[in-house]
């Protein structure tokens, strides 16, 4: 399998970089598989506490690979379903990774690339970046990314942007909640470092538990979430990390996360 993804780690921070710059980091079968397997592995790596997802070259991710789209014309319905399921499993692996995922977005994030932005916990974009859920322009639909994008920007913005397939700028992406911060391109690394520092100051198991809590509470009615949230906070307060964090606060010292 070709190396279409770069992985490195500096201490507790992993760098995952799409590495198909000659085709705008388009998502093909190999890149989809490597992204899924990388994030599944990161989920169980206790040495890693944060992940930065970025793209090599001029854009973050231009969407689906043209060659893969051409090949799909000859695929059966069943083969199309299998490919779509593999793509969805990739997004789910990133979305469910217990480590916080920071998106470093530059150039463009279109179609499936915008779907990648949606599964980042924190997305920081260059001010000149372009976004778009462009599937309808090709006569297809943003089906696979829809659960993740709807959870991020809500139905109202999805209805407007999914239907038109229009491209939009970073300012609008921030206004609808697709990205959380917009900076000039030269300041992306500084912004990523600042956010990473904030994440590393928090309890690692508390972050993982919080990500899990958000996912469950978002889809649960209040009466059902009542016991879930009570059990979650009780478990964390009585854990070694919770005890250390509370004691450190009361003793006015920095916590010793282990």
C-alpha positions in Angstrom: 0.0 0.0 0.0 1.4 3.4 -1.0 2.3 5.9 1.7 -0.4 8.5 1.3 -0.5 9.6 4.9 2.3 11.1 7.0 2.5 10.3 10.7 4.8 11.6 13.3 4.7 12.3 17.0 6.5 14.9 19.2 6.0 13.9 22.8 2.3 13.5 23.4 1.1 15.3 20.2 0.6 13.3 17.0 0.7 14.8 13.6 -1.4 13.1 10.9 -1.0 14.7 7.5 -2.7 13.8 4.2 0.1 13.3 1.7 -1.3 13.4 -1.8 -0.5 17.0 -2.7 -0.4 16.4 -6.4 -4.2 15.6 -6.4 -5.2 18.1 -3.6 -5.1 15.4 -1.0 -8.1 13.8 -2.5 -9.6 10.9 -0.7 -9.0 7.6 -2.4 -9.4 4.0 -1.2 -5.8 3.9 0.2 -6.0 7.2 2.0 -9.4 6.3 3.5 -8.1 3.0 4.8 -4.9 4.6 6.2 -6.9 7.3 8.0 -9.2 4.8 9.6 -6.5 2.5 10.7 -4.3 5.3 12.0 -7.1 6.8 14.2 -8.2 3.4 15.4 -4.6 2.8 16.5 -4.3 6.3 18.1 -7.4 5.6 20.2 -5.5 3.0 22.2 -2.1 4.8 22.3 -1.7 6.0 25.9 1.4 8.1 24.9 -0.6 10.4 22.6 -2.8 13.1 24.1 -3.7 15.2 21.1 -3.8 14.8 17.3 -3.3 17.5 14.7 -4.9 16.6 11.3 -3.6 18.6 8.3 -2.8 18.4 4.6 0.4 18.5 2.6 0.7 21.0 -0.2 -1.6 23.8 -1.2 -5.0 22.5 0.2 -6.2 20.6 3.2 -8.4 18.2 1.2 -10.2 18.7 -2.2 -12.7 15.9 -1.6 -13.1 12.6 -3.4 -10.4 11.3 -5.8 -11.3 11.9 -9.5 -10.0 8.4 -10.4 -12.2 6.8 -7.7 -15.2 8.7 -8.9 -14.5 7.6 -12.5 -14.2 4.0 -11.3 -17.5 4.3 -9.4 -19.3 4.6 -12.8 -18.6 1.0 -13.4 -19.4 -0.3 -9.9 -22.5 -2.2 -9.0 -24.9 -0.9 -6.4 -23.5 -3.3 -3.8 -19.9 -2.2 -4.5 -21.0 1.4 -4.1 -22.6 0.6 -0.8 -19.4 -1.1 0.4 -17.2 1.8 -0.6 -19.6 4.3 1.2 -19.5 2.2 4.3 -15.7 2.2 4.3 -15.7 6.0 4.0 -18.2 6.3 6.8 -16.2 4.1 9.1 -13.2 6.4 8.5 -15.1 9.4 9.6 -16.5 7.5 12.6 -12.9 6.5 13.6 -11.9 10.1 13.7 -15.1 11.3 15.3 -14.9 8.7 18.1 -11.2 9.0 18.7 -10.9 9.6 22.5 -8.0 12.0 21.9 -8.9 15.5 20.9 -8.4 16.1 17.2 -7.3 19.5 16.0 -7.9 20.4 12.3 -5.4 22.6 10.7 -7.3 23.8 7.6 -5.7 25.7 4.7 -6.4 26.2 1.0 -9.7 24.3 0.6 -11.8 21.7 2.3 -14.5 20.6 -0.2 -16.9 17.7 -0.2 -15.4 14.9 1.8 -12.7 17.3 2.9 -15.3 19.4 4.6 -16.5 16.2 6.2 -13.1 15.8 7.7 -13.4 19.3 9.2 -16.7 18.3 10.7 -15.2 15.4 12.7 -12.4 17.6 14.2 -13.0 18.6 17.8 -11.3 21.9 17.2 -10.9 23.3 13.7 -8.6 26.3 13.0 -8.7 27.7 9.5 -6.6 30.1 7.4 -8.5 33.2 6.6 -8.2 32.5 2.9 -9.5 28.9 3.1 -12.5 27.8 1.0 -15.2 25.3 2.0 -18.1 23.6 0.3 -20.4 20.6 0.4 -20.2 20.4 -3.3 -21.7 17.1 -4.0 -24.9 18.3 -5.7 -22.8 20.2 -8.3 -21.8 16.7 -9.5 -25.4 15.3 -9.3 -24.7 13.3 -6.2 -25.5 13.9 -2.5 -23.5 14.4 0.7 -24.9 11.3 2.2 -21.9 9.7 4.0 -20.8 13.0 5.7 -24.3 14.1 6.6 -24.5 12.6 10.1 -21.2 14.3 11.1 -21.9 17.6 9.4 -25.4 17.9 10.8 -24.1 17.3 14.3 -21.6 20.1 13.7 -23.6 22.8 12.0 -27.2 21.8 12.4 -30.0 21.2 9.9 -30.6 24.9 9.0 -27.1 25.6 7.7 -26.9 22.1 6.1 -30.2 22.7 4.2 -28.8 25.9 2.7 -25.3 24.6 1.9 -26.0 21.0 1.0 -28.6 22.0 -1.5 -26.7 24.7 -3.3 -23.3 23.0 -3.2 -21.9 26.5 -3.0 -18.4 27.3 -1.9 -18.0 29.6 1.1 -15.2 31.4 2.9 -13.7 30.8 6.3 -15.7 33.7 7.9 -18.9 31.9 7.1 -17.5 28.5 8.1 -16.8 30.0 11.5 -20.2 31.7 11.7 -22.0 28.3 11.2 -19.7 26.4 13.6 -17.8 24.3 11.1 -14.6 25.9 12.2 -13.9 27.5 15.6 -11.1 30.0 14.8 -9.9 31.8 11.7 -6.4 33.2 11.5 -4.0 34.5 8.8 -2.2 31.5 7.2 1.1 32.5 8.7 -0.4 32.2 12.2 -1.8 28.7 11.9 1.0 27.0 13.6 1.0 29.5 16.5 -2.8 29.0 16.9 -2.4 25.2 16.8 0.3 25.3 19.5 -1.8 27.5 21.7 -4.8 25.1 21.6 -2.5 22.1 22.0 -1.0 23.7 25.2 -4.5 24.2 26.6 -5.5 20.6 25.9 -2.3 19.2 27.5 -3.1 21.1 30.7 -6.4 19.2 31.1 -6.7 15.6 32.4 -6.4 13.1 29.6 -9.0 10.7 30.9 -11.3 13.6 31.6 -11.0 14.7 28.0 -11.8 11.2 26.7 -14.7 10.9 29.1 -16.0 14.3 28.0 -15.9 13.4 24.3 -17.8 10.2 25.1 -20.3 12.2 27.2 -21.0 14.7 24.4 -21.6 11.9 21.9 -24.1 10.2 24.1 -25.9 13.2 25.6 -26.4 14.7 22.1 -28.5 11.7 21.2 -30.3 11.1 24.5 -33.5 12.6 25.9 -33.1 14.4 29.2 -34.8 11.8 31.3 -32.5 9.1 30.0 -29.4 11.3 30.2 -30.0 12.2 33.9 -28.6 8.9 35.2 -25.9 8.8 32.5 -24.5 12.2 33.5 -24.8 11.6 37.2 -22.8 8.3 36.8 -20.3 10.0 34.5 -19.4 12.8 36.9 -19.3 10.4 39.9 -17.0 8.0 38.1 -14.6 10.8 37.2 -14.6 12.5 40.6 -13.7 9.2 42.3 -11.0 8.3 39.7 -7.3 8.8 40.4 -7.2 11.6 37.9 -10.3 13.3 39.3 -8.9 13.1 42.8 -5.5 14.5 41.7 -7.2 17.4 39.8 -9.4 18.4 42.7 -6.7 18.1 45.3 -4.3 20.2 43.1 -6.9 22.9 42.7 -7.5 23.0 46.5 -3.8 23.0 47.2 -3.1 25.7 44.6 -0.6 23.6 42.6 -0.4 22.2 39.1 -1.9 18.7 38.7 0.4 15.8 38.0 -1.4 14.0 35.2 -0.4 10.4 34.7 
